[in-house]
């Protein structure tokens, strides 16, 4: 996932602001809706393979923000 999501973002599921996809030290994706850029502060950690696959599908489906 890290190789395809370089600097990609999706919309926060809570407030709709663009959220950059980041990666933990174990290379698992997570999202933080940054309050400094008008976001809501929500954090989402994707730990299970099914959740990571769903995120990959969303990114590949051109549902990222611009």
Jmol script that loads the backbone (N, CA, C; Angstrom):
load data "model"
ATOM      1  N   UNK A   1       0.827  -1.207   0.000  1.00  0.00           N
ATOM      2  CA  UNK A   1       0.000   0.000   0.000  1.00  0.00           C
ATOM      3  C   UNK A   1       0.857   1.250   0.000  1.00  0.00           C
ATOM      4  N   UNK A   2       1.953   1.254   0.745  1.00  0.00           N
ATOM      5  CA  UNK A   2       2.786   2.450   0.839  1.00  0.00           C
ATOM      6  C   UNK A   2       3.270   2.897  -0.529  1.00  0.00           C
ATOM      7  N   UNK A   3       3.547   1.950  -1.419  1.00  0.00           N
ATOM      8  CA  UNK A   3       4.063   2.323  -2.725  1.00  0.00           C
ATOM      9  C   UNK A   3       3.011   2.966  -3.621  1.00  0.00           C
ATOM     10  N   UNK A   4       1.716   2.687  -3.423  1.00  0.00           N
ATOM     11  CA  UNK A   4       0.709   3.290  -4.292  1.00  0.00           C
ATOM     12  C   UNK A   4       0.060   4.525  -3.685  1.00  0.00           C
ATOM     13  N   UNK A   5       0.221   4.753  -2.395  1.00  0.00           N
ATOM     14  CA  UNK A   5      -0.479   5.855  -1.742  1.00  0.00           C
ATOM     15  C   UNK A   5       0.443   7.012  -1.396  1.00  0.00           C
ATOM     16  N   UNK A   6       1.527   7.160  -2.137  1.00  0.00           N
ATOM     17  CA  UNK A   6       2.468   8.230  -1.857  1.00  0.00           C
ATOM     18  C   UNK A   6       1.799   9.586  -2.094  1.00  0.00           C
ATOM     19  N   UNK A   7       1.609  10.341  -1.008  1.00  0.00           N
ATOM     20  CA  UNK A   7       0.998  11.666  -1.033  1.00  0.00           C
ATOM     21  C   UNK A   7      -0.421  11.677  -1.569  1.00  0.00           C
ATOM     22  N   UNK A   8      -1.156  10.586  -1.437  1.00  0.00           N
ATOM     23  CA  UNK A   8      -2.558  10.565  -1.819  1.00  0.00           C
ATOM     24  C   UNK A   8      -3.400  10.933  -0.609  1.00  0.00           C
ATOM     25  N   UNK A   9      -4.579  11.402  -0.878  1.00  0.00           N
ATOM     26  CA  UNK A   9      -5.484  11.705   0.218  1.00  0.00           C
ATOM     27  C   UNK A   9      -6.889  11.256  -0.164  1.00  0.00           C
ATOM     28  N   UNK A  10      -7.696  11.094   0.865  1.00  0.00           N
ATOM     29  CA  UNK A  10      -9.110  10.809   0.681  1.00  0.00           C
ATOM     30  C   UNK A  10      -9.860  11.775   1.592  1.00  0.00           C
ATOM     31  N   UNK A  11     -11.154  11.762   1.516  1.00  0.00           N
ATOM     32  CA  UNK A  11     -11.939  12.658   2.374  1.00  0.00           C
ATOM     33  C   UNK A  11     -12.188  12.004   3.732  1.00  0.00           C
ATOM     34  N   UNK A  12     -12.128  12.823   4.758  1.00  0.00           N
ATOM     35  CA  UNK A  12     -12.454  12.376   6.113  1.00  0.00           C
ATOM     36  C   UNK A  12     -13.910  11.895   6.109  1.00  0.00           C
ATOM     37  N   UNK A  13     -14.156  10.731   6.691  1.00  0.00           N
ATOM     38  CA  UNK A  13     -15.517  10.207   6.693  1.00  0.00           C
ATOM     39  C   UNK A  13     -16.419  10.959   7.662  1.00  0.00           C
ATOM     40  N   UNK A  14     -15.823  11.779   8.544  1.00  0.00           N
ATOM     41  CA  UNK A  14     -16.625  12.498   9.530  1.00  0.00           C
ATOM     42  C   UNK A  14     -16.965  13.922   9.087  1.00  0.00           C
ATOM     43  N   UNK A  15     -15.946  14.675   8.613  1.00  0.00           N
ATOM     44  CA  UNK A  15     -16.197  16.080   8.254  1.00  0.00           C
ATOM     45  C   UNK A  15     -16.033  16.375   6.765  1.00  0.00           C
ATOM     46  N   UNK A  16     -15.441  15.456   6.003  1.00  0.00           N
ATOM     47  CA  UNK A  16     -15.313  15.638   4.563  1.00  0.00           C
ATOM     48  C   UNK A  16     -14.067  16.375   4.086  1.00  0.00           C
ATOM     49  N   UNK A  17     -13.190  16.776   5.006  1.00  0.00           N
ATOM     50  CA  UNK A  17     -11.957  17.466   4.612  1.00  0.00           C
ATOM     51  C   UNK A  17     -10.962  16.469   4.027  1.00  0.00           C
ATOM     52  N   UNK A  18     -10.056  16.931   3.137  1.00  0.00           N
ATOM     53  CA  UNK A  18      -9.016  16.032   2.610  1.00  0.00           C
ATOM     54  C   UNK A  18      -8.078  15.572   3.724  1.00  0.00           C
ATOM     55  N   UNK A  19      -7.760  14.274   3.727  1.00  0.00           N
ATOM     56  CA  UNK A  19      -6.887  13.672   4.733  1.00  0.00           C
ATOM     57  C   UNK A  19      -5.806  12.884   4.002  1.00  0.00           C
ATOM     58  N   UNK A  20      -4.540  13.202   4.291  1.00  0.00           N
ATOM     59  CA  UNK A  20      -3.424  12.481   3.681  1.00  0.00           C
ATOM     60  C   UNK A  20      -3.301  11.089   4.284  1.00  0.00           C
ATOM     61  N   UNK A  21      -3.020  10.098   3.434  1.00  0.00           N
ATOM     62  CA  UNK A  21      -2.778   8.740   3.909  1.00  0.00           C
ATOM     63  C   UNK A  21      -1.328   8.667   4.372  1.00  0.00           C
ATOM     64  N   UNK A  22      -1.142   8.306   5.639  1.00  0.00           N
ATOM     65  CA  UNK A  22       0.196   8.181   6.212  1.00  0.00           C
ATOM     66  C   UNK A  22       0.426   6.726   6.582  1.00  0.00           C
ATOM     67  N   UNK A  23       1.685   6.389   6.953  1.00  0.00           N
ATOM     68  CA  UNK A  23       2.015   5.010   7.268  1.00  0.00           C
ATOM     69  C   UNK A  23       2.801   4.921   8.566  1.00  0.00           C
ATOM     70  N   UNK A  24       2.457   3.915   9.377  1.00  0.00           N
ATOM     71  CA  UNK A  24       3.132   3.678  10.645  1.00  0.00           C
ATOM     72  C   UNK A  24       4.496   3.043  10.399  1.00  0.00           C
ATOM     73  N   UNK A  25       5.259   2.856  11.463  1.00  0.00           N
ATOM     74  CA  UNK A  25       6.564   2.200  11.369  1.00  0.00           C
ATOM     75  C   UNK A  25       6.427   0.772  10.844  1.00  0.00           C
ATOM     76  N   UNK A  26       5.267   0.162  11.065  1.00  0.00           N
ATOM     77  CA  UNK A  26       5.006  -1.193  10.564  1.00  0.00           C
ATOM     78  C   UNK A  26       4.348  -1.168   9.182  1.00  0.00           C
ATOM     79  N   UNK A  27       4.344   0.024   8.542  1.00  0.00           N
ATOM     80  CA  UNK A  27       3.819   0.233   7.191  1.00  0.00           C
ATOM     81  C   UNK A  27       2.323  -0.019   7.057  1.00  0.00           C
ATOM     82  N   UNK A  28       1.586   0.235   8.145  1.00  0.00           N
ATOM     83  CA  UNK A  28       0.133   0.149   8.077  1.00  0.00           C
ATOM     84  C   UNK A  28      -0.417   1.564   7.922  1.00  0.00           C
ATOM     85  N   UNK A  29      -1.430   1.729   7.063  1.00  0.00           N
ATOM     86  CA  UNK A  29      -1.955   3.073   6.806  1.00  0.00           C
ATOM     87  C   UNK A  29      -2.781   3.621   7.974  1.00  0.00           C
ATOM     88  N   UNK A  30      -2.711   4.937   8.102  1.00  0.00           N
ATOM     89  CA  UNK A  30      -3.568   5.629   9.061  1.00  0.00           C
ATOM     90  C   UNK A  30      -3.886   7.008   8.530  1.00  0.00           C
ATOM     91  N   UNK A  31      -4.948   7.597   9.066  1.00  0.00           N
ATOM     92  CA  UNK A  31      -5.424   8.911   8.642  1.00  0.00           C
ATOM     93  C   UNK A  31      -5.588   9.789   9.876  1.00  0.00           C
ATOM     94  N   UNK A  32      -5.186  11.048   9.770  1.00  0.00           N
ATOM     95  CA  UNK A  32      -5.407  12.019  10.835  1.00  0.00           C
ATOM     96  C   UNK A  32      -5.970  13.271  10.186  1.00  0.00           C
ATOM     97  N   UNK A  33      -7.184  13.630  10.548  1.00  0.00           N
ATOM     98  CA  UNK A  33      -7.834  14.822  10.012  1.00  0.00           C
ATOM     99  C   UNK A  33      -7.341  16.015  10.840  1.00  0.00           C
ATOM    100  N   UNK A  34      -6.373  16.720  10.291  1.00  0.00           N
ATOM    101  CA  UNK A  34      -5.629  17.754  11.002  1.00  0.00           C
ATOM    102  C   UNK A  34      -6.480  18.988  11.310  1.00  0.00           C
ATOM    103  N   UNK A  35      -6.596  19.321  12.591  1.00  0.00           N
ATOM    104  CA  UNK A  35      -7.375  20.493  12.993  1.00  0.00           C
ATOM    105  C   UNK A  35      -6.702  21.793  12.577  1.00  0.00           C
ATOM    106  N   UNK A  36      -5.380  21.767  12.346  1.00  0.00           N
ATOM    107  CA  UNK A  36      -4.678  22.985  11.918  1.00  0.00           C
ATOM    108  C   UNK A  36      -5.076  23.405  10.509  1.00  0.00           C
ATOM    109  N   UNK A  37      -5.630  22.471   9.731  1.00  0.00           N
ATOM    110  CA  UNK A  37      -6.068  22.817   8.372  1.00  0.00           C
ATOM    111  C   UNK A  37      -7.587  22.753   8.256  1.00  0.00           C
ATOM    112  N   UNK A  38      -8.269  22.942   9.367  1.00  0.00           N
ATOM    113  CA  UNK A  38      -9.730  23.010   9.361  1.00  0.00           C
ATOM    114  C   UNK A  38     -10.437  21.684   9.544  1.00  0.00           C
ATOM    115  N   UNK A  39      -9.688  20.608   9.815  1.00  0.00           N
ATOM    116  CA  UNK A  39     -10.285  19.290   9.997  1.00  0.00           C
ATOM    117  C   UNK A  39     -10.872  19.109  11.385  1.00  0.00           C
ATOM    118  N   UNK A  40     -11.413  17.927  11.615  1.00  0.00           N
ATOM    119  CA  UNK A  40     -12.128  17.652  12.864  1.00  0.00           C
ATOM    120  C   UNK A  40     -11.283  16.966  13.934  1.00  0.00           C
ATOM    121  N   UNK A  41     -10.078  16.491  13.597  1.00  0.00           N
ATOM    122  CA  UNK A  41      -9.216  15.838  14.568  1.00  0.00           C
ATOM    123  C   UNK A  41      -9.399  14.331  14.658  1.00  0.00           C
ATOM    124  N   UNK A  42     -10.274  13.764  13.840  1.00  0.00           N
ATOM    125  CA  UNK A  42     -10.527  12.331  13.851  1.00  0.00           C
ATOM    126  C   UNK A  42      -9.272  11.576  13.396  1.00  0.00           C
ATOM    127  N   UNK A  43      -8.999  10.431  14.040  1.00  0.00           N
ATOM    128  CA  UNK A  43      -7.882   9.567  13.656  1.00  0.00           C
ATOM    129  C   UNK A  43      -8.433   8.186  13.325  1.00  0.00           C
ATOM    130  N   UNK A  44      -7.925   7.600  12.254  1.00  0.00           N
ATOM    131  CA  UNK A  44      -8.333   6.263  11.853  1.00  0.00           C
ATOM    132  C   UNK A  44      -7.088   5.434  11.596  1.00  0.00           C
ATOM    133  N   UNK A  45      -6.998   4.278  12.230  1.00  0.00           N
ATOM    134  CA  UNK A  45      -5.870   3.370  12.035  1.00  0.00           C
ATOM    135  C   UNK A  45      -6.398   2.107  11.376  1.00  0.00           C
ATOM    136  N   UNK A  46      -5.817   1.737  10.248  1.00  0.00           N
ATOM    137  CA  UNK A  46      -6.248   0.546   9.518  1.00  0.00           C
ATOM    138  C   UNK A  46      -5.267  -0.573   9.823  1.00  0.00           C
ATOM    139  N   UNK A  47      -5.699  -1.562  10.580  1.00  0.00           N
ATOM    140  CA  UNK A  47      -4.803  -2.605  11.060  1.00  0.00           C
ATOM    141  C   UNK A  47      -5.036  -3.955  10.381  1.00  0.00           C
ATOM    142  N   UNK A  48      -6.259  -4.247  10.037  1.00  0.00           N
ATOM    143  CA  UNK A  48      -6.606  -5.555   9.488  1.00  0.00           C
ATOM    144  C   UNK A  48      -6.493  -5.568   7.964  1.00  0.00           C
ATOM    145  N   UNK A  49      -6.118  -6.714   7.390  1.00  0.00           N
ATOM    146  CA  UNK A  49      -5.972  -6.806   5.934  1.00  0.00           C
ATOM    147  C   UNK A  49      -7.220  -6.383   5.154  1.00  0.00           C
ATOM    148  N   UNK A  50      -8.408  -6.700   5.655  1.00  0.00           N
ATOM    149  CA  UNK A  50      -9.634  -6.317   4.949  1.00  0.00           C
ATOM    150  C   UNK A  50      -9.770  -4.796   4.862  1.00  0.00           C
ATOM    151  N   UNK A  51      -9.496  -4.089   5.953  1.00  0.00           N
ATOM    152  CA  UNK A  51      -9.587  -2.627   5.955  1.00  0.00           C
ATOM    153  C   UNK A  51      -8.552  -2.018   5.018  1.00  0.00           C
ATOM    154  N   UNK A  52      -7.343  -2.567   5.011  1.00  0.00           N
ATOM    155  CA  UNK A  52      -6.286  -2.061   4.131  1.00  0.00           C
ATOM    156  C   UNK A  52      -6.670  -2.291   2.680  1.00  0.00           C
ATOM    157  N   UNK A  53      -7.254  -3.445   2.369  1.00  0.00           N
ATOM    158  CA  UNK A  53      -7.699  -3.735   1.006  1.00  0.00           C
ATOM    159  C   UNK A  53      -8.810  -2.778   0.576  1.00  0.00           C
ATOM    160  N   UNK A  54      -9.742  -2.490   1.472  1.00  0.00           N
ATOM    161  CA  UNK A  54     -10.817  -1.544   1.154  1.00  0.00           C
ATOM    162  C   UNK A  54     -10.255  -0.151   0.870  1.00  0.00           C
ATOM    163  N   UNK A  55      -9.238   0.260   1.625  1.00  0.00           N
ATOM    164  CA  UNK A  55      -8.600   1.552   1.365  1.00  0.00           C
ATOM    165  C   UNK A  55      -7.911   1.539   0.000  1.00  0.00           C
ATOM    166  N   UNK A  56      -7.220   0.443  -0.317  1.00  0.00           N
ATOM    167  CA  UNK A  56      -6.576   0.328  -1.628  1.00  0.00           C
ATOM    168  C   UNK A  56      -7.610   0.435  -2.748  1.00  0.00           C
ATOM    169  N   UNK A  57      -8.739  -0.231  -2.581  1.00  0.00           N
ATOM    170  CA  UNK A  57      -9.806  -0.165  -3.585  1.00  0.00           C
ATOM    171  C   UNK A  57     -10.329   1.255  -3.744  1.00  0.00           C
ATOM    172  N   UNK A  58     -10.471   1.963  -2.634  1.00  0.00           N
ATOM    173  CA  UNK A  58     -10.961   3.343  -2.677  1.00  0.00           C
ATOM    174  C   UNK A  58      -9.980   4.225  -3.429  1.00  0.00           C
ATOM    175  N   UNK A  59      -8.670   4.068  -3.145  1.00  0.00           N
ATOM    176  CA  UNK A  59      -7.639   4.872  -3.798  1.00  0.00           C
ATOM    177  C   UNK A  59      -7.597   4.551  -5.290  1.00  0.00           C
ATOM    178  N   UNK A  60      -7.620   3.273  -5.641  1.00  0.00           N
ATOM    179  CA  UNK A  60      -7.581   2.864  -7.046  1.00  0.00           C
ATOM    180  C   UNK A  60      -8.818   3.304  -7.794  1.00  0.00           C
ATOM    181  N   UNK A  61      -9.936   3.466  -7.084  1.00  0.00           N
ATOM    182  CA  UNK A  61     -11.197   3.868  -7.701  1.00  0.00           C
ATOM    183  C   UNK A  61     -11.310   5.361  -7.918  1.00  0.00           C
ATOM    184  N   UNK A  62     -10.185   6.061  -7.833  1.00  0.00           N
ATOM    185  CA  UNK A  62     -10.142   7.506  -8.065  1.00  0.00           C
ATOM    186  C   UNK A  62     -11.065   8.274  -7.138  1.00  0.00           C
ATOM    187  N   UNK A  63     -11.157   7.880  -5.890  1.00  0.00           N
ATOM    188  CA  UNK A  63     -11.995   8.596  -4.938  1.00  0.00           C
ATOM    189  C   UNK A  63     -11.140   9.476  -4.046  1.00  0.00           C
ATOM    190  N   UNK A  64      -9.871   9.732  -4.426  1.00  0.00           N
ATOM    191  CA  UNK A  64      -9.021  10.598  -3.627  1.00  0.00           C
ATOM    192  C   UNK A  64      -9.378  12.069  -3.858  1.00  0.00           C
ATOM    193  N   UNK A  65      -8.978  12.895  -2.943  1.00  0.00           N
ATOM    194  CA  UNK A  65      -9.210  14.335  -3.020  1.00  0.00           C
ATOM    195  C   UNK A  65      -8.104  14.968  -3.849  1.00  0.00           C
ATOM    196  N   UNK A  66      -8.379  16.142  -4.354  1.00  0.00           N
ATOM    197  CA  UNK A  66      -7.344  16.903  -5.057  1.00  0.00           C
ATOM    198  C   UNK A  66      -7.123  18.213  -4.372  1.00  0.00           C
TER     199      UNK A  66
END
end "model"
wireframe off; spacefill off
backbone 0.3
color backbone group
